[in-house]
Amino acid sequence: MTYPEYESLKLAWPAERVLSITLARGKMNAMDFQLHHDLAHIWSLIDKDPGVNAVIVTGEGRAFSAGGDFDMIEDIITDHDFRCKMWKDARTMIDSMLNCSKPIISAINGAAAGGGLAVALLADISVAAQSAKLVDGHTVLGVAADDHAVAIWPLLTSMAKAKYYLMTSEPISGSEAERIGLVSFCVPDEECYPRALGIAERLAKGPPAAVRWTKLSLNNWMKAAWPAFEASLAFGILGFTSPEAREGLDALKERRAPNFNPQSFV
């Protein structure tokens, strides 16, 4: 299998039949359109690659991914066609990760938010560093939680925890994420990638069909929540057309608390 020359994804083979994907775009690996697009479409290629039995995904430097960058969010707010492209890619990303038969292990080495968090938590097995900070963050921006969270957080944790963290956008530490079941493991920072690699090697040496069919069977639990995901994604995209998204982005840029209008038409 020949993969494209990605701008912000580094591919490597750290072990036999194990593909490593590293998000590499600046200090916090924030997403532009191209990185978001590539993360939406790489999983279907991996699924067809006979040389891959397991995948690791991580971030370069001290962050996994801080989610969408300000320029991309600005384009979502102001450009209808771009907004539709982002909706389509976000939908494709979730669908293709669920349907990629190869087991995916995330090494969450630092901050993970937005679309980056979606990739981290949609992995079949997630290993978080103790210094990792996980936050959905959509409501801080003034839009509904979308990407992945409405579909899988209640299943991974509970409806009570999902509602609290998704509506407040309160960050979660690696250890707390493990405690509530949001990630598989939390380990010291220096053990994050090695632990993920060890799991990937073990799965890569296992019976391929049995492992893949187990994954695909289990993912039907998440697919059962697809209508909830579709609603959240639609509400999220709709929110980018609202004054709340404009105020949320401006507040983030200006490093101040947002001043949302408490009287909504909804």
Rosetta silent file (secondary structure, phi, psi, omega in degrees, C-alpha in Angstrom):
SEQUENCE: MTYPEYESLKLAWPAERVLSITLARGKMNAMDFQLHHDLAHIWSLIDKDPGVNAVIVTGEGRAFSAGGDFDMIEDIITDHDFRCKMWKDARTMIDSMLNCSKPIISAINGAAAGGGLAVALLADISVAAQSAKLVDGHTVLGVAADDHAVAIWPLLTSMAKAKYYLMTSEPISGSEAERIGLVSFCVPDEECYPRALGIAERLAKGPPAAVRWTKLSLNNWMKAAWPAFEASLAFGILGFTSPEAREGLDALKERRAPNFNPQSFV
SCORE:     score description
SCORE:     0.000 S_00000001
   1 L     0.000  130.993  175.422    0.000    0.000    0.000 S_00000001
   2 L  -105.924  124.496 -179.912    1.286    3.456   -0.941 S_00000001
   3 L   -96.004  153.793  177.381    0.066    6.297    1.233 S_00000001
   4 L   -63.408  165.073  172.879   -0.133    9.939    0.133 S_00000001
   5 L   -83.857   96.526 -176.105    2.497   12.467    1.156 S_00000001
   6 L   -78.249  143.064  178.710    0.658   13.973    4.110 S_00000001
   7 L   -71.850  -39.369 -170.626    1.417   17.521    5.209 S_00000001
   8 L  -130.508   18.571  173.658    0.871   16.979    8.929 S_00000001
   9 E  -122.759  127.986  176.938    0.855   13.212    9.455 S_00000001
  10 E  -106.352  123.467 -179.761    4.056   11.247    9.927 S_00000001
  11 E  -103.955  140.120  179.333    3.845    7.534    9.173 S_00000001
  12 E  -150.713  167.849  179.595    6.319    4.992   10.514 S_00000001
  13 E  -123.676   85.283 -175.880    6.622    1.261   11.202 S_00000001
  14 E   -74.874  -14.393  178.244    7.845    0.862   14.803 S_00000001
  15 E  -155.248  166.333 -177.694    7.203   -2.888   14.819 S_00000001
  16 L   -60.611  124.743  176.882    6.290   -5.648   12.388 S_00000001
  17 L    64.681   20.818  176.189    2.855   -5.024   10.888 S_00000001
  18 E  -115.902  120.815  177.225    2.321   -2.007   13.169 S_00000001
  19 E   -98.943  130.728  176.462    1.698    1.385   11.546 S_00000001
  20 E  -107.695  130.003  176.752    2.339    4.513   13.621 S_00000001
  21 E  -114.795  121.703  178.572    0.554    7.784   12.775 S_00000001
  22 E  -115.570  122.188  174.780    1.893   10.947   14.406 S_00000001
  23 E   -73.926  122.566 -174.075   -0.034   14.205   14.232 S_00000001
  24 L  -138.157   90.766  178.931    2.632   16.824   13.552 S_00000001
  25 L  -146.668   78.308  176.405    1.466   20.379   13.031 S_00000001
  26 L    79.950 -170.400 -170.608    3.178   22.886   15.253 S_00000001
  27 L   -59.263  -40.577 -175.769    3.346   23.210   19.015 S_00000001
  28 L  -115.980    8.381  179.631   -0.130   21.865   19.797 S_00000001
  29 L    52.795   38.642  176.666   -0.891   19.958   16.570 S_00000001
  30 L   -64.961  149.097 -173.408   -3.978   22.099   16.008 S_00000001
  31 E   -91.384  133.233  162.531   -5.959   21.073   12.953 S_00000001
  32 L   -99.620 -177.228 -177.802   -6.320   22.950    9.721 S_00000001
  33 H   -59.613  -42.155 -174.099   -8.660   21.707    7.002 S_00000001
  34 H   -65.321  -42.591  178.755   -6.038   19.463    5.411 S_00000001
  35 H   -65.269  -43.387  177.733   -5.121   17.641    8.629 S_00000001
  36 H   -60.596  -42.782  179.607   -8.787   17.175    9.499 S_00000001
  37 H   -64.437  -44.094 -179.127   -9.462   15.914    5.960 S_00000001
  38 H   -64.710  -38.481  178.049   -6.516   13.506    6.024 S_00000001
  39 H   -69.667  -21.229  176.297   -7.608   12.086    9.379 S_00000001
  40 H   -76.745  -29.010 -169.744  -11.041   11.501    7.924 S_00000001
  41 H  -111.411   -9.642 -177.074   -9.772    9.474    4.983 S_00000001
  42 H   -71.115  -27.551 -173.190   -6.652    7.600    6.111 S_00000001
  43 H   -68.690  -32.534  177.433   -8.588    4.883    7.934 S_00000001
  44 H   -68.751  -32.272  175.480  -10.174    3.454    4.802 S_00000001
  45 H   -68.064  -43.106  179.447   -6.680    3.118    3.288 S_00000001
  46 H   -62.039  -39.813 -179.404   -5.409    1.366    6.405 S_00000001
  47 H   -60.733  -30.822 -178.401   -8.353   -1.023    6.318 S_00000001
  48 H   -90.584   -6.597 -174.572   -7.321   -2.097    2.816 S_00000001
  49 L   -82.909  112.460 -178.420   -3.582   -2.368    3.601 S_00000001
  50 L   -70.064  -11.644 -179.766   -2.605   -6.055    3.901 S_00000001
  51 L   -89.254   -2.121 -176.722    0.624   -5.044    5.649 S_00000001
  52 L  -111.598  126.536  173.516   -1.113   -3.506    8.675 S_00000001
  53 L  -112.430  -16.881  178.582   -2.420   -5.521   11.609 S_00000001
  54 E  -158.146  155.391 -175.959   -2.518   -2.715   14.190 S_00000001
  55 E  -131.278  138.981  169.467   -2.248    1.083   14.293 S_00000001
  56 E  -113.029  137.677  174.312   -0.907    3.559   16.845 S_00000001
  57 E  -127.213  131.335 -178.199   -1.947    7.215   16.671 S_00000001
  58 E  -149.223 -179.020  178.839   -0.240    9.902   18.772 S_00000001
  59 E  -116.162  152.514  177.972    0.862   13.532   18.682 S_00000001
  60 L   -83.644  140.376  177.741    4.274   15.063   18.166 S_00000001
  61 L    80.891 -141.352 -172.218    5.743   17.050   21.048 S_00000001
  62 L   -97.951    6.761  179.662    3.770   17.805   24.189 S_00000001
  63 E  -133.686  151.784  170.120    0.233   17.614   22.781 S_00000001
  64 E   -78.039  -64.411  172.297   -1.941   15.070   21.049 S_00000001
  65 E  -170.086  131.123 -179.131   -4.016   17.708   19.256 S_00000001
  66 L   -84.269   12.648 -179.835   -5.635   20.922   20.450 S_00000001
  67 L    84.129 -159.832 -175.967   -8.494   20.556   17.961 S_00000001
  68 E   -69.246  140.680  177.364   -9.299   23.038   15.201 S_00000001
  69 L   -79.663  167.343 -173.728   -7.132   26.118   14.820 S_00000001
  70 H   -61.945  -37.229 -179.186   -8.635   29.620   14.875 S_00000001
  71 H   -63.837  -41.628 -179.869   -8.382   30.089   11.101 S_00000001
  72 H   -66.474  -42.010  179.115  -10.314   26.904   10.426 S_00000001
  73 H   -63.971  -40.020  176.998  -12.999   27.833   12.953 S_00000001
  74 H   -58.746  -42.364  179.079  -13.284   31.292   11.395 S_00000001
  75 H   -66.503  -36.073  177.920  -13.879   29.684    8.002 S_00000001
  76 H   -64.451  -39.493 -179.071  -16.547   27.390    9.439 S_00000001
  77 H   -67.952  -39.759 -168.560  -18.356   30.404   10.878 S_00000001
  78 H  -100.347  -17.703 -171.249  -18.181   32.585    7.753 S_00000001
  79 L  -121.406  111.145 -177.311  -18.207   30.207    4.765 S_00000001
  80 H   -61.294  -45.645 -178.470  -21.245   28.003    4.124 S_00000001
  81 H   -63.308  -41.154  178.034  -19.504   25.754    1.581 S_00000001
  82 H   -64.664  -39.328  178.220  -16.524   25.249    3.906 S_00000001
  83 H   -59.254  -41.411  178.834  -18.914   24.482    6.760 S_00000001
  84 H   -67.311  -37.551  176.624  -20.492   21.747    4.643 S_00000001
  85 H   -62.487  -42.612  179.889  -17.083   20.295    3.796 S_00000001
  86 H   -66.076  -39.600  176.101  -16.220   20.121    7.487 S_00000001
  87 H   -59.450  -44.879 -177.104  -19.555   18.465    8.269 S_00000001
  88 H   -66.326  -43.276 -179.750  -18.911   15.845    5.611 S_00000001
  89 H   -67.783  -38.536  178.312  -15.345   15.143    6.751 S_00000001
  90 H   -62.112  -40.767  178.268  -16.360   14.948   10.416 S_00000001
  91 H   -65.584  -42.402  179.585  -19.009   12.398    9.518 S_00000001
  92 H   -64.450  -39.950 -178.861  -16.538   10.437    7.389 S_00000001
  93 H   -58.949  -48.328 -178.170  -13.926   10.419   10.161 S_00000001
  94 H   -66.152  -45.352 -178.593  -16.252    8.797   12.698 S_00000001
  95 H   -62.537  -44.373 -175.766  -17.695    6.347   10.190 S_00000001
  96 H   -72.914  -31.852  175.503  -14.324    5.269    8.796 S_00000001
  97 H   -68.951  -39.385  178.528  -12.746    4.781   12.239 S_00000001
  98 H   -67.120  -31.790 -176.241  -15.662    2.606   13.326 S_00000001
  99 H   -96.529   -4.611  173.424  -15.459    0.586   10.108 S_00000001
 100 L   -71.835  117.895 -173.805  -11.665    0.236    9.973 S_00000001
 101 L   -75.561  -17.949 -178.614  -11.216   -3.409   10.911 S_00000001
 102 L   -77.193  135.063  179.295   -7.619   -2.987   12.093 S_00000001
 103 L   -63.953  136.396 -178.097   -7.312   -2.303   15.856 S_00000001
 104 E  -114.256  129.345  178.416   -6.369    1.310   16.646 S_00000001
 105 E  -118.925  126.399  177.850   -4.454    2.251   19.798 S_00000001
 106 E  -100.694  137.715  172.260   -4.114    5.896   20.808 S_00000001
 107 E  -108.908   97.824 -173.316   -1.184    7.200   22.851 S_00000001
 108 E   -86.790   91.788 -168.839   -2.649   10.407   24.297 S_00000001
 109 L   -86.453   -2.219 -179.192    0.592   12.161   25.156 S_00000001
 110 L  -176.681 -147.335 -177.492   -0.835   15.555   26.145 S_00000001
 111 E   -59.836  136.984  176.580   -3.724   17.910   25.485 S_00000001
 112 E  -138.933  123.122 -177.303   -6.517   16.490   23.326 S_00000001
 113 E  -143.600  161.162  173.494   -9.531   18.546   22.270 S_00000001
 114 H    53.596 -131.656 -179.842  -12.164   18.749   19.531 S_00000001
 115 H   -63.017  -31.288  176.307  -11.424   16.624   16.496 S_00000001
 116 H   -64.149  -41.650  177.841   -8.149   15.486   18.044 S_00000001
 117 H   -65.217  -35.239  177.666  -10.026   14.134   21.044 S_00000001
 118 H   -59.030  -45.439  178.787  -12.412   12.345   18.694 S_00000001
 119 H   -63.872  -43.924 -177.623   -9.507   10.423   17.152 S_00000001
 120 H   -61.095  -42.673 -173.750   -7.997    9.701   20.582 S_00000001
 121 H   -90.023  -19.626  174.686  -11.196    8.298   22.079 S_00000001
 122 H   -79.694   -8.742  172.208  -12.509    6.493   18.995 S_00000001
 123 L   -59.612  150.448 -177.524   -9.390    4.362   19.132 S_00000001
 124 L   -69.621  -33.584  176.481  -10.208    0.834   20.245 S_00000001
 125 E  -133.921  129.615 -176.369   -7.724    1.062   23.124 S_00000001
 126 E  -119.695  130.384  178.164   -6.620    4.406   24.571 S_00000001
 127 E  -117.770  115.429 -177.934   -3.515    5.005   26.687 S_00000001
 128 E  -104.284  138.366  171.426   -3.371    8.433   28.329 S_00000001
 129 E   -73.002  153.911  179.782   -0.318   10.044   29.892 S_00000001
 130 L   -60.358  -31.589 -178.942   -0.762   11.347   33.422 S_00000001
 131 L   -84.194   -2.129 -179.098   -0.192   14.899   32.131 S_00000001
 132 L   -62.730  145.452  175.255   -2.835   14.518   29.410 S_00000001
 133 E  -128.950  117.497 -177.298   -5.761   16.943   29.501 S_00000001
 134 E  -106.832  128.949  177.727   -8.912   15.898   27.682 S_00000001
 135 E  -149.987  130.089  177.169  -11.634   18.417   26.907 S_00000001
 136 L   -68.178  -50.297  168.578  -14.435   18.368   24.372 S_00000001
 137 L    78.269   -2.312 -175.192  -14.558   22.169   24.454 S_00000001
 138 H   -66.611  -41.541 -175.983  -17.391   22.794   22.043 S_00000001
 139 H   -69.000  -27.222  173.771  -19.697   24.623   24.451 S_00000001
 140 H   -61.655  -35.496  178.706  -16.887   27.019   25.410 S_00000001
 141 H   -76.967  -16.442  179.961  -16.805   27.936   21.732 S_00000001
 142 L    96.556   19.860  177.007  -20.568   28.405   21.717 S_00000001
 143 L  -129.064  161.308 -179.454  -21.554   25.314   19.721 S_00000001
 144 L   -70.361  148.590  174.526  -23.078   21.966   20.656 S_00000001
 145 L   -58.818  126.059  176.749  -20.822   19.008   21.393 S_00000001
 146 L  -136.049 -136.586 -179.072  -20.406   17.097   18.155 S_00000001
 147 L    62.645  -71.752 -171.386  -17.592   15.122   16.424 S_00000001
 148 L  -151.192  -28.320 -160.525  -17.971   11.959   18.516 S_00000001
 149 H   -61.990  -43.001 -177.895  -18.812   12.664   22.128 S_00000001
 150 H   -61.127  -31.687 -178.031  -22.611   12.396   22.176 S_00000001
 151 H   -77.518  -39.091 -169.556  -22.347    8.961   20.576 S_00000001
 152 H  -113.638  -23.225 -177.765  -19.658    7.366   22.713 S_00000001
 153 H   -61.840  -42.595  177.755  -19.177    9.186   26.033 S_00000001
 154 H   -61.998  -29.458  179.386  -22.361    7.806   27.643 S_00000001
 155 H   -76.306  -39.576 -178.693  -21.232    4.324   26.604 S_00000001
 156 H   -75.736  -37.493 -176.102  -17.661    4.734   27.873 S_00000001
 157 L  -113.284  -94.813  175.520  -18.574    6.524   31.114 S_00000001
 158 L  -164.175  164.547  177.090  -22.222    7.144   32.001 S_00000001
 159 H   -64.252  -36.292 -179.557  -24.951    9.520   30.917 S_00000001
 160 H   -62.566  -47.254  179.806  -24.442   11.478   34.150 S_00000001
 161 H   -68.653  -41.269 -179.096  -20.725   12.033   33.516 S_00000001
 162 H   -60.497  -45.703 -179.195  -21.224   12.672   29.789 S_00000001
 163 H   -62.193  -43.387 -178.145  -23.823   15.368   30.412 S_00000001
 164 H   -63.726  -54.518 -173.993  -21.675   17.133   33.003 S_00000001
 165 H   -70.605  -32.699 -178.664  -18.413   17.176   31.061 S_00000001
 166 H   -79.120  -32.341  178.860  -19.925   17.861   27.629 S_00000001
 167 H   -80.976  -29.903 -179.558  -22.189   20.691   28.766 S_00000001
 168 H   -93.242  -19.603 -173.432  -19.538   22.373   30.967 S_00000001
 169 L    57.832   33.452  177.007  -16.473   21.636   28.796 S_00000001
 170 L   -74.714  130.955  179.261  -14.533   20.974   32.002 S_00000001
 171 L   -65.890  152.728 -179.673  -11.095   19.434   31.281 S_00000001
 172 E  -124.093  129.674  177.247  -10.389   15.897   32.479 S_00000001
 173 E   -74.137  163.819  178.423   -6.968   14.676   33.595 S_00000001
 174 H   -59.045  -42.787 -178.429   -5.548   11.397   32.359 S_00000001
 175 H   -67.959  -39.424  177.742   -6.035    9.737   35.739 S_00000001
 176 H   -68.763  -35.903  177.727   -9.632   10.952   36.058 S_00000001
 177 H   -62.271  -38.515  176.518  -10.353    9.833   32.491 S_00000001
 178 H   -68.405  -41.699 -176.918   -9.200    6.334   33.430 S_00000001
 179 H   -60.248  -39.518 -177.400  -11.208    6.378   36.672 S_00000001
 180 L   -91.677    0.854  175.700  -14.476    7.159   34.907 S_00000001
 181 L    88.160   11.052 -178.624  -13.777    4.762   32.015 S_00000001
 182 L   -73.826  -30.642  175.335  -13.195    7.350   29.306 S_00000001
 183 L  -124.507  162.182 -178.181   -9.776    5.846   28.467 S_00000001
 184 L   -73.715  -44.734 -176.125   -8.430    2.328   28.804 S_00000001
 185 E  -143.923  152.074  168.426   -5.286    3.169   30.782 S_00000001
 186 E  -124.584  128.965 -175.381   -3.436    6.083   32.361 S_00000001
 187 E  -134.470  163.183  173.331    0.324    5.712   32.757 S_00000001
 188 L   -54.614  149.452 -172.980    3.327    7.931   33.593 S_00000001
 189 H   -50.004  -45.609 -174.683    4.197   10.230   30.703 S_00000001
 190 H   -70.351  -13.352 -179.567    7.328    8.360   29.671 S_00000001
 191 H   -98.236   -3.713 -171.802    5.409    5.079   29.475 S_00000001
 192 H   -60.680  -60.374 -178.346    2.577    6.328   27.263 S_00000001
 193 H   -65.796  -44.899  178.302    3.916    5.491   23.804 S_00000001
 194 H   -57.427  -38.451  179.081    5.789    2.317   24.884 S_00000001
 195 H   -65.938  -42.466  178.572    2.614    0.976   26.517 S_00000001
 196 H   -63.387  -40.732  179.629    0.596    1.704   23.378 S_00000001
 197 H   -64.987  -40.658  178.339    3.275    0.077   21.221 S_00000001
 198 H   -60.886  -40.621  177.748    3.308   -3.015   23.406 S_00000001
 199 H   -66.330  -42.098  179.412   -0.459   -3.380   23.002 S_00000001
 200 H   -62.412  -42.657  178.912   -0.199   -2.826   19.243 S_00000001
 201 H   -62.886  -42.421  179.548    2.515   -5.475   18.919 S_00000001
 202 H   -61.346  -45.023  179.468    0.456   -7.958   20.898 S_00000001
 203 H   -68.130  -37.206 -179.387   -2.593   -7.380   18.703 S_00000001
 204 H   -64.221  -27.461 -179.792   -0.509   -7.433   15.499 S_00000001
 205 L   -90.345   -6.290 -178.311    0.750  -10.921   16.428 S_00000001
 206 L   -80.125  179.762  178.958   -2.718  -12.196   17.267 S_00000001
 207 L   -69.766  111.472 -171.161   -5.181  -13.991   14.978 S_00000001
 208 H   -55.682  -49.431 -176.214   -6.091  -11.218   12.487 S_00000001
 209 H   -64.291  -43.210 -178.280   -9.622  -12.290   11.632 S_00000001
 210 H   -62.696  -43.003  179.612  -10.602  -12.994   15.236 S_00000001
 211 H   -64.640  -47.398 -176.043   -9.289   -9.630   16.427 S_00000001
 212 H   -66.882  -41.126 -179.236  -10.905   -7.677   13.594 S_00000001
 213 H   -70.129  -31.139  174.636  -14.259   -9.399   13.822 S_00000001
 214 H   -64.712  -45.578  178.298  -14.325   -8.842   17.587 S_00000001
 215 H   -59.296  -50.846 -176.282  -13.679   -5.131   17.044 S_00000001
 216 H   -62.579  -35.596  178.159  -16.332   -4.800   14.351 S_00000001
 217 H   -66.277  -46.620 -179.973  -18.872   -6.664   16.499 S_00000001
 218 H   -63.012  -34.362 -177.703  -18.224   -4.456   19.529 S_00000001
 219 L   -67.842  -11.404  174.668  -18.464   -1.307   17.437 S_00000001
 220 H   -65.201  -24.177  173.913  -22.117   -2.072   16.782 S_00000001
 221 H   -62.473  -41.724  178.893  -22.760   -0.667   20.265 S_00000001
 222 H   -73.126  -37.180  178.953  -21.444    2.672   19.025 S_00000001
 223 H   -65.483  -26.513  177.165  -23.228    2.369   15.698 S_00000001
 224 L   -63.986  -22.980  178.476  -26.486    1.956   17.587 S_00000001
 225 L   -93.278   12.693 -177.563  -25.954    5.554   18.721 S_00000001
 226 H   -58.061  -41.501  176.870  -25.522    6.808   15.138 S_00000001
 227 H   -58.971  -37.267  177.433  -28.813    8.784   15.147 S_00000001
 228 H   -66.335  -39.391  177.524  -27.602   10.621   18.277 S_00000001
 229 H   -63.537  -46.215 -179.514  -24.297   11.340   16.559 S_00000001
 230 H   -59.118  -41.712  179.025  -26.026   12.651   13.424 S_00000001
 231 H   -64.368  -44.028 -178.252  -28.177   14.977   15.552 S_00000001
 232 H   -64.985  -39.255 -179.961  -25.163   16.261   17.498 S_00000001
 233 H   -67.183  -40.451  178.019  -23.174   16.880   14.321 S_00000001
 234 H   -64.839  -44.234  177.749  -26.095   18.740   12.738 S_00000001
 235 H   -64.796  -38.080  178.747  -26.604   20.876   15.869 S_00000001
 236 H   -62.436  -46.472  179.296  -22.862   21.510   16.056 S_00000001
 237 H   -65.925  -40.416  177.235  -22.684   22.732   12.469 S_00000001
 238 H   -60.638  -37.206 -178.724  -25.851   24.796   12.942 S_00000001
 239 H   -62.272  -28.478  179.647  -24.274   26.403   15.980 S_00000001
 240 L   -68.900  -12.178  176.326  -21.436   27.806   13.898 S_00000001
 241 L   -90.662   -2.219 -172.164  -23.984   30.057   12.187 S_00000001
 242 L   -95.537  160.981  174.348  -25.058   31.591   15.501 S_00000001
 243 H   -60.606  -26.145 -179.169  -23.864   34.709   17.370 S_00000001
 244 H   -63.835  -40.334  179.404  -22.688   32.396   20.146 S_00000001
 245 H   -65.318  -40.682  177.810  -19.976   30.876   17.939 S_00000001
 246 H   -61.552  -45.874  179.351  -18.740   34.345   16.931 S_00000001
 247 H   -66.543  -39.111  179.927  -18.567   35.444   20.579 S_00000001
 248 H   -63.208  -44.506  179.206  -16.932   32.173   21.617 S_00000001
 249 H   -67.539  -43.950  179.313  -14.189   32.431   18.999 S_00000001
 250 H   -59.948  -40.565 -179.957  -13.565   36.133   19.679 S_00000001
 251 H   -64.489  -40.850  178.221  -13.266   35.416   23.412 S_00000001
 252 H   -64.256  -42.901  179.501  -10.733   32.649   22.789 S_00000001
 253 H   -63.702  -38.806 -175.951   -8.682   34.888   20.517 S_00000001
 254 H   -90.500    1.335  177.690   -8.762   37.744   23.020 S_00000001
 255 L    55.628   49.606  178.728   -8.098   35.447   26.006 S_00000001
 256 L  -135.338  168.406  176.230  -11.166   36.603   27.912 S_00000001
 257 L   -72.976  138.179  178.527  -14.352   35.089   29.269 S_00000001
 258 L   -70.312  152.183  178.678  -17.138   34.924   26.663 S_00000001
 259 L  -117.175   78.775 -178.427  -20.216   37.113   27.113 S_00000001
 260 L   -77.976  143.338  176.975  -23.026   34.936   25.790 S_00000001
 261 L   -70.394  117.502 -176.844  -26.553   36.349   25.562 S_00000001
 262 L   -69.993  -12.780  179.605  -28.510   34.501   28.285 S_00000001
 263 L  -103.453  101.559 -178.346  -31.758   34.900   26.343 S_00000001
 264 L   -97.729  152.778  177.009  -31.708   32.424   23.476 S_00000001
 265 L   -77.410  -13.154 -177.065  -34.338   32.037   20.787 S_00000001
 266 L   -72.039    0.000    0.000  -34.169   28.251   21.172 S_00000001
